[in-house]
Amino acid sequence: MKKILFIVLGSLSLMACGPSKDKMQRLAEENLELTVDNPEKLNVITISQPDSAFGTGYFTREEVKGMVGNMQAVTDTIMRRTDNMHHFNPNDRYIIGLAERQMRGMADLRSLTAGGEKKAAFSGWKVRVDYSCVDKNGVPYRAQRWCFIDKEGKQLFRSFELPLP
């Protein structure tokens, strides 16, 4: 009986010492609130469960496929709205904002994945947040924020954002 009690107490103490998934999700959401132009207009659509991160440049095939699919959908939106750039309107704040977010996101993604798809040692956790908000010009947009959190689940050390169509 003592042996079983010791095992149960030991397991509970180990679980209590590990990073809290809720805490990591809150950390990602708090970071997002601090970085958007209009936090009062922020609408979090989904927050992923924290997943093991192996560096900041390694993503699963499914994650990469999703990112590439989203970026293609953004490009398609821009092309459709500008008639394949034949009727580009530099005053269209939606298209300008979307294109800026796409270029910034692609630059971040390239810099993160420049080392290839090699899996590094466990570096912490990653959390993905899909959200909608309103930019500084009052234009609504949707985006996906990827947050990398340390091994202890206490500090965000890197994030990047990709637009959603």
C-alpha positions as CSV (number, residue, x, y, z in Angstrom):
1,M,0.0,0.0,0.0
2,K,2.8,2.4,0.9
3,K,4.5,1.6,-2.4
4,I,1.4,2.5,-4.4
5,L,0.9,5.7,-2.4
6,F,4.6,6.6,-3.1
7,I,4.2,6.0,-6.8
8,V,1.0,8.1,-7.0
9,L,2.5,11.0,-5.0
10,G,5.7,10.9,-7.1
11,S,3.7,11.0,-10.3
12,L,1.6,13.9,-9.1
13,S,4.6,15.9,-8.1
14,L,6.3,15.3,-11.5
15,M,3.1,16.5,-13.3
16,A,2.9,19.6,-11.1
17,C,6.5,20.5,-11.9
18,G,6.1,20.4,-15.7
19,P,4.9,23.4,-17.7
20,S,1.2,24.1,-17.7
21,K,-0.5,23.9,-21.1
22,D,-3.0,26.5,-20.0
23,K,-0.2,28.8,-18.8
24,M,1.6,28.5,-22.2
25,Q,-1.6,29.2,-24.1
26,R,-2.2,32.3,-21.9
27,L,1.3,33.5,-22.5
28,A,0.8,33.3,-26.2
29,E,-2.5,35.1,-26.0
30,E,-1.0,37.8,-23.7
31,N,1.9,38.4,-26.2
32,L,-0.6,38.7,-29.0
33,E,-2.7,41.3,-27.0
34,L,0.5,43.3,-26.4
35,T,1.5,43.4,-30.1
36,V,-1.7,44.1,-32.1
37,D,-2.6,47.7,-32.9
38,N,-6.2,47.4,-31.5
39,P,-6.2,44.8,-28.6
40,E,-9.8,45.8,-27.8
41,K,-10.8,44.5,-31.3
42,L,-8.8,41.2,-30.9
43,N,-10.8,38.0,-31.5
44,V,-8.9,34.8,-30.8
45,I,-10.3,32.1,-33.1
46,T,-8.3,29.1,-32.0
47,I,-5.2,28.4,-29.8
48,S,-3.4,25.1,-30.4
49,Q,-2.3,22.8,-27.6
50,P,1.4,23.4,-26.9
51,D,3.6,21.1,-29.0
52,S,7.2,20.2,-28.6
53,A,9.5,22.5,-30.5
54,F,12.9,21.4,-31.8
55,G,14.4,24.7,-32.6
56,T,12.5,27.6,-34.3
57,G,13.0,26.4,-37.8
58,Y,11.6,22.9,-37.7
59,F,8.0,22.3,-38.5
60,T,6.1,19.1,-39.2
61,R,5.0,18.3,-42.8
62,E,1.4,19.1,-41.9
63,E,2.4,22.5,-40.4
64,V,4.5,23.4,-43.5
65,K,1.7,22.3,-45.8
66,G,-0.8,24.5,-43.8
67,M,1.5,27.5,-44.0
68,V,2.2,27.1,-47.7
69,G,-1.6,26.6,-48.3
70,N,-2.4,29.8,-46.4
71,M,0.2,31.8,-48.2
72,Q,-1.1,30.6,-51.6
73,A,-4.7,31.5,-50.5
74,V,-3.5,35.0,-49.6
75,T,-1.8,35.4,-53.0
76,D,-4.9,34.2,-54.7
77,T,-7.0,36.7,-52.7
78,I,-4.6,39.5,-53.8
79,M,-4.6,38.5,-57.4
80,R,-8.4,38.1,-57.5
81,R,-9.0,41.5,-55.9
82,T,-6.6,43.2,-58.3
83,D,-7.5,41.3,-61.4
84,N,-4.0,39.7,-61.5
85,M,-2.5,43.1,-60.8
86,H,-4.0,44.7,-63.9
87,H,-6.3,46.9,-61.7
88,F,-4.0,47.5,-58.7
89,N,-5.3,50.3,-56.5
90,P,-2.6,51.7,-54.2
91,N,-5.3,53.2,-52.0
92,D,-6.9,49.8,-51.3
93,R,-5.9,49.5,-47.6
94,Y,-7.0,45.9,-47.4
95,I,-4.8,44.7,-50.2
96,I,-1.8,46.9,-49.1
97,G,-2.1,45.6,-45.5
98,L,-2.5,42.0,-46.7
99,A,0.5,42.2,-49.0
100,E,2.6,43.8,-46.2
101,R,1.7,41.1,-43.7
102,Q,2.4,38.4,-46.4
103,M,5.9,39.8,-47.2
104,R,6.8,40.2,-43.5
105,G,5.5,36.7,-42.8
106,M,7.4,35.1,-45.7
107,A,10.6,36.9,-44.7
108,D,10.2,35.6,-41.1
109,L,9.4,32.1,-42.4
110,R,12.4,32.1,-44.7
111,S,14.7,33.3,-41.9
112,L,13.4,30.6,-39.5
113,T,13.7,27.8,-42.0
114,A,17.0,28.9,-43.7
115,G,18.8,26.0,-41.9
116,G,16.7,23.4,-43.6
117,E,14.2,21.1,-42.0
118,K,16.7,19.5,-39.6
119,K,15.3,18.6,-36.3
120,A,17.3,20.3,-33.5
121,A,17.3,19.3,-29.8
122,F,14.2,19.9,-27.8
123,S,14.1,23.7,-27.3
124,G,10.7,24.2,-25.7
125,W,7.2,24.5,-26.9
126,K,5.3,26.1,-29.8
127,V,1.7,27.4,-29.7
128,R,-0.3,28.6,-32.8
129,V,-2.9,31.3,-32.4
130,D,-5.4,32.0,-35.2
131,Y,-7.1,35.4,-34.7
132,S,-8.9,38.3,-36.3
133,C,-8.3,42.0,-35.4
134,V,-8.4,45.5,-36.9
135,D,-5.2,47.1,-38.1
136,K,-4.0,50.7,-37.4
137,N,-6.0,51.9,-40.5
138,G,-9.2,50.4,-39.2
139,V,-9.1,47.5,-41.7
140,P,-10.1,44.0,-40.4
141,Y,-7.7,41.2,-41.0
142,R,-7.0,37.6,-40.0
143,A,-3.7,36.1,-39.1
144,Q,-1.9,33.2,-37.5
145,R,0.8,33.8,-34.8
146,W,3.3,31.1,-34.0
147,C,4.9,31.5,-30.5
148,F,8.0,29.6,-29.3
149,I,8.1,29.2,-25.5
150,D,11.1,28.1,-23.4
151,K,11.4,24.5,-21.9
152,E,9.9,25.6,-18.6
153,G,6.9,27.1,-20.3
154,K,7.5,30.5,-18.7
155,Q,8.9,32.8,-21.3
156,L,8.2,33.5,-25.0
157,F,11.4,33.7,-26.9
158,R,10.3,34.0,-30.5
159,S,7.2,34.6,-32.5
160,F,6.2,35.2,-36.1
161,E,3.0,35.9,-37.9
162,L,1.4,34.8,-41.2
163,P,-1.7,36.3,-42.7
164,L,-4.8,34.3,-43.2
165,P,-7.1,35.0,-46.3
